[in-house]
Amino acid sequence: MLVRFLVGKRAGETQHFPRNDNTVAMMIQSGMVEEVLPGSAPRYPGLRGDSADVQPPMVEGTKWGVKCPPFSDVPHLVRQRCSETTYFSNPNDISPYTKKPYGWPSDCPEQARELFEKTYENYLLKRRSAASLQEVTAGNKH
């Protein structure tokens, strides 16, 4: 059975599960996922409902931004070119291979650099405040 996630980090994604999976039945009843029936209306315009093909979004030119990838909560510099999306590591991180900072991609515009630096700084501030809040909370339990 093909199901589509409606909430959480995987919202909009689809995945196949065995039809007799009790966990999936519970998730359907609770509204967390929905079953995608053959011939149902496609979630993405331009695709047939029974199509297994997934066409990535096409971007004209090159777009830069900052986004957390699906595999991490850390902001990454992102470049979209045609149908390719590339997540770059933090330019200040040290490469385990060269023992030098990764550095900025050669074609990265200054605006994207500034946006990444501001976003990453905010991310670090949130992490520090969450850590200090945990310390205060742990101290109050005694």
Protein Blocks (a to p, Z undefined) as FASTA:
>chain_A
ZZddfedjkgoiacdddfklmklmmmmmnopaccddehiacfbghiafklcbdcddddeh
jaddddddfkbcbdcddddehjaccddddfkbccfklopaebjafklcfklmmmmmmmmm
mmmmmmmmmmmmmmmmmmmmZZ
